[in-house]
């Protein structure tokens, strides 16, 4: 559990610091607001998972670990990182008066209008976002949605880390 807390917190801090700083420092249409940037930061931050699972393998298991314990440790790290991400996101939402979804959808509508779409086309596309506008204020929906933004990246990183680190010849423990 100690490894999951340490390395999950480190991964969460990287995600939080880079993404929140980037989002707050840049305009909504900049590189920091892109989906690719966000998922790239999450993937890079999940390298802490590889480090955490390796240290767990080397220190607690003498340099040898099977797939299942390595995978479970990776999932623990991913869960802690996701919880850190959720806590900071919820804090940001509260500090900003929960305006995020309204601002986000207004930005999408503005982008559609800037592309020269008619009011009817804009209204039709925005109708697809109605579920989000109505349900995002509910924390019982918002928190799982936020969790699902990051956890699949952690799941992928846990699979890769466990798959690689079950081989004791890969980055062997120093004696």
Protein Blocks (a to p, Z undefined) as FASTA:
>chain_A
ZZmmmmmmmmmmmmmmmmmmmmmmpcfklmklpmklmmmmmmmmmmmmmmmmmmmmmmmn
nopacfklmmmmmmmmmmmmmmmmmmmmmmmmmmnoommmmmmmmmmmmmmmmnopafkl
mmmmmmmmmmmmmmmmpmklmmmmmmmmmmmmmmmmmmmmmmmmmpmkgopadZZ
